[in-house]
Amino acid sequence: MRDEDFYALVSCLHEGVADDTKWLGALDSLSDAFKGAAIYLGSTRRDGTFFELSGHRVDAQWSELVNGQLSGHEANPIFSTVSRTLRNDPIGTLMKPIVLSRVIDVEAYHASAIYDRAIAPAGHEYVLVTVLHADSSSALSLTLARPADSGDFNSDDERLAAAIGPHLLSVLRLRHQFALARSSSLLLDRFDRAVLLLSASGHVVGGNVRAQQLLDKKDGLSVSNGDLKAATPADSQRLRQAILETDRAARGASLQPRATLRLPRTSGDSDLIVRASPVAPSVSTTFGVGELVTVALFIHDPDEDAPVIEDMLSDAFGLSHAEAAVAARIWEGDSVADAAGSLSISPNTVKSHLKVVFEKTGVDRQAGLVRKIAMLLAATGRE
């Protein structure tokens, strides 16, 4: 490929960071550069137990097969071969294209389930794999497949794959960051208080407008080199410990809030109230790149308008709107029947919501729930 064509391809990839239409166009250009090869971008665990694969210029059914029934190493000698190569030479394998026909027995390849059920039916024969990134547990790869009449991948294809690999990895990381930012702006900005999303390392990965406004003041909370800091080293250490405990809870599949902190402000204004809650792995990495979000910080400024109690209960305990409404009525002293009348629902529905509320708050009766709410309001400076 001529230098100017290569630079144009790199430019196309970067133009696709924030524009899905341009991204698909860039993948078309990448495919054209490899004689119309189908493109598979995917992350796989090194032990072959998990795939996340995206295909381009290939029918979705073949991608689904590879992701599902054919994801194991026994059915897929392509990735078992790559995994073995990674084990033997992890450093030397990165960004070094592997032409499959040179490293695998052709008869074994043709007899494999992946070839019989996905590659051959899709009209493909030859395969080239480039490992873009790998760590101890997973690998991110670019796999190209094309039909027999296009000929096997040659040294020119290898040079192009090696040259474009670092640019492709960079763009995938940028697309991950952009997708996260876009999701944050759509979802988190609906909150009427500051919300920050953090990784286990304490890095600020996302947040809403209210959070950014609060951080810009650098009064009680600020960001330094991506890390969240409090006003003093001691407070920063308390905050760091809360983040670590909450991360452990998230990775242990617990969604119970782990900590509520008061953070003093240098201005002398009322302390910030910070509640750390685990985040279910829905905001995750894309193709194995980017930092996994495991902690959400809900930040309350007592000097601003106090949120309604239903919102506080929802934030603190992960309650749905209906569950928080029932919990608020019990806090106000209502019986089950009174709460049913106030909320225009049946007593049985109130009992069903209460059962879930008890599970989420870690109590087993209404008196325990009232004490739990009282402790929460005391921690946030409310009577």
N, C-alpha and C positions, 0 to 999 in steps of 0.2 A: 504494500500500500504506500502511495506517495505521502510525503510529510504533510502536505496541505490537506489531503483527505483524512489523514489520521487526526489532525487538529480539528477539523470540522466535526468528526465523530465525537471527540472529547467535548467539544462545545455543545453538541446536541444532547449529550448525556446530562451536562450541567444545566441546560435549559429545562430539562425535565424534572428538576428538583421540586419545584413548586407548582408544576402544571402537568396533570396526569395525561392530557392529550399529547403534549410534547414528549412526555416520558415514553409513551407507546410509540411515537414516531422515532425516538432515539433507539428503542429496541429494534424497530424495523431496520434502521440504518446499520445497527450492529449485526443483525441477521444477514443483511445484504453483503456486508463485508466478509462474511463467512459462507458465501454462495447460497444464501437462503436457508441457513441452518436453523432448526428449531432451538429455542433458548430455554434452558431450565435454570432458574436461580433458586437456590434453596439452602436451608440450614438443616443439618442432620447431626444427631448425637453420634459420638464416635463408636458407641456400642450398637448402633443400628436400631435403637428402640423408638426413634421419633424422627419424623420428617416434617418440614414446612417448606413446600415446594410451590413455585409459581412458574407456569409455562407461558411461552410466547411463540406464536406461530405453530401452535400444536393444540389439538382439540382438548377441551377440559376433561373429557373422560380419561385420557391417558394420564394427565396430571393427577387425577383422583385415584387412579389405580396405583401409581407410584407412591402417592402419599399414604395410601391405605393398605390394601392387600399385599402389595409388592414392596413394602418399605423395609422389610427385614433383610439382613445380609444374605440369608440363605436363598432368597428369591432374586436378589439384586447383586450380582457379582461385580457390577461397576463400582458401587460404593464400598463393598467389602475390599476390593482391590485398592481403592483410594485410601481407605482406613488403614490397611496394612502398610501402605507406603508411608502414611503419616507416622505410624508407630516406629517404623524403621529409620526414618529421616525427617523428623518434624520440621526442622528449619529449611532443609533443602527442598522440601515439597511445596512450600508456599510460593505462589505466583510462578510455578514451573508447570506448564501445560503437560498433560498426560494423554498421549494418543493411545486409546484403548487397545487397538490391534497390536501394539508393540509389547503390551504387558499382560495380556490375558490370552488363554487358549481359545482359539476361534470356535472349536467344537463345543467347549463348555459354555461359551458365551451364547451360541445359537441354541443350546439346550436349556438355557436358563428361563425362568418364568418371566423375567423382565423383558427379555427379547421376544419370547413367544406371544406374550399377552399385551405388550405395550409398544415396544420399539418397532418390531416388524409390522404390526397392524397400522401403525402411524406412517408407514412407508419409509422408515429410516434404517440405516445400517451402520454407519460409522459414528463414533463418539469421541469427543475430546473433553477432558475435564481439567479445570484449573481451580485449585484451592485458593480462595482469596484471603481467608482468615481462619485460624484454628486456635483453640485453647485445649485444656486438658479434657474437656467433656464434649465439645461440639466443633463442627467445621462448617464454614460457609463456602459454597462452591458455585462456579459457573460451568454448566454442562451444555455442550453443543452437540446436536445430532443432525445428520443429513443423509439423504438417500444414496444408494449405491452408485447411481449414474452421475453424482456430483464428485465421486472419487473420495479417497480417504484424505484425512487431514494431513498436511505436509508441513515442512519447516517454516514456510511463510505464515501459515495459520498459527503455528506455535509462537512465532515472534509477535504476531499481532495480539494473540491472547495474553501473552506475558506483558506486553506494553499497555494494553487497555485495562488489565486487571486492577492495578492500583487506582485508576480513575473511577472504575465501576464501583469499587469498594467505598471510595470517598463519597460518591453520589448516593449510594444506598444509605450511608450514615446520615447524609444531609437530608434525604427524603424522610428518614425516621424522625429526625429532629423537627422537620417542618410538619409532618403528620401529627406529632405530639403537640406542637404549638397550636396547630389548627384545632385539634380536639379540645385542648385546654381553653381556647378562646370561646368555643361554642358551648362548652359545658360549665366550666368553672366561673365564667363571667355571670352566670345566672345566680350565683350565691351573693347574698347581700353582705358578706363579710370576707375578710382576706383568707385565701386558701393557697397553700403551697404544696407542691408535690416534690418529694425527696427520694433519692436513692439511698441504699444502705450506707453508702459512704458519707451521707450528709450533704451531697451536692443538690442544689436546687435545679430540678429538671423541668419544672413548669409551675404555673400559677396563674391567678386571675389578675384583673386590673387593680382590684382593691389591694391585693398583696403587693403588687409592684409599687403602688402609691405609698404603702406603709414602709416598704424597704427603702424607697427614695429618701424618706425622712431621716433614716439612720438613727432612729431614736428607740432603742430597746432591741431592735433586730436589724441586721444588715447582712450583706453578702460580700465575702472576700475570696477572690479566686474560685468562685463557684460554691464555696462553703458558707453555710448559714452560721452567723455569729450573734451572740447576745452582747449586752453592754459591757460585761466584765468577763474575764477568763473563767471565773468560778461559775457564772451563769451559763457561759458557753459550754462548760463541761457538763452541767446538769442537762442542758438541752441535748448535747451529744449522747448522753446516756439514755435519755428518753427515746431518741431516734433509734439507737441500737436495740433497745428492748422492743420497740414497736416493729422494727424490721424482723426480729426473731419471731414475733407473733404472726406477722404476715406470712413468713415462710413456713410456719407451722400450721397454716390454714385457719388461724384464729382471727376473727374480725372484731374482737373486743378492744375498746380503747385501752391504751396502756399507761397514759400519763396525762396529768394536767399540771401546768407550771405557771407560776407568776414570774414574769420577767420585768425587773425594774427598768425605768427609762431615765436617760441622762437629763432629760428636760424637767424631771420632777412631776410630770403628768402621771395619772394613775397607771399602775402596772398593767402590762399586756397579759392577757390570759391566753395561754397556748394549750390546745388539746391535740395530742398526737394519736392518730388512729391508723391501724393497718389498712393497707389497700389490697384488695383482691387482685390477682395478676391479670387484670383486663387491660391495663395500660402496660404493655410489655414491649420487649424488643421486636424489631422488624428484621427478619432474616438473620437473627442472631447478633445484630449490632445495636448499639445504644445502651443506656443504663436502664435497668429495670426499676420501675417506680414501686416502692413498697410502703411508703409512709406519706400520710396526708396530715398537714398541720392546719388546724382551724384556729384562727387568731381573732380574739375579741378585744376591742378597745373599749373599756368601760366609759370613757369620756364621750363616745359616740352614742347614738340611739341604741338602746338595749334591744336585742332581738326577742321576738316572742318566744315563749317557753317551748312551744312545739318544735321550733327550729333548733333550739339548743339541744333538746332531747334527741332529735333526729341526727344532729351532727355528732353528739357525744356517744351515743349508743348504737348508731347505725340503724335506727328505726325508720320504717316507712312513714309516710304522712299519716295514714290511718292509725298505725300503731302509736305514733307520737301523740296523736290527738286523744287516744284512750288513756295513755299514761298521764297526760296533762290533767285529764278530768279526775283520775284517781288521786293525783297530787293535790287537787283542789278540794278533795274530801268527798267526791261523789261515790255512791255505791255503784255496783254494776248496773242496776236498774236505772239510777239517775244518769249515768254516763250514756246508757242506751237512749234515753229520752233526749238528752242534750245533743247527741250526735245523729239522731234519727236513724239508728240502726237497732238490730235486735239484741237482746241480752246475750244470746248465744254467740253472736258475732263479737261482742265486747269480750266475752270469755276467750274466744279463739285468739283475738289480738293480744289479750293479756298473757296468754300462754307463751306466745312468741316473745313478748316484751320481757317476761321473766327469764327466758332462755338467753336473750341478748344482753340483759343487764346482770345476769348471774345471781338472781334472787329466786325465792320460791313462794313468796306470798306478797300481798299488797303492802303490808307494813314495811317489808324489806325494800320494796320499790320506793316508797315514800322517803325512807332514810337515804337511799341511793340518790334520789333527786335533790334532797336537801344538801347532801355533801357536794353535789355538782354545783348547785347555786351558790353555796358558800365559797367554793373554790373560784368561782367567776365573779365574786364580789356582789352578788345579788341577794337580797333578803329572801 
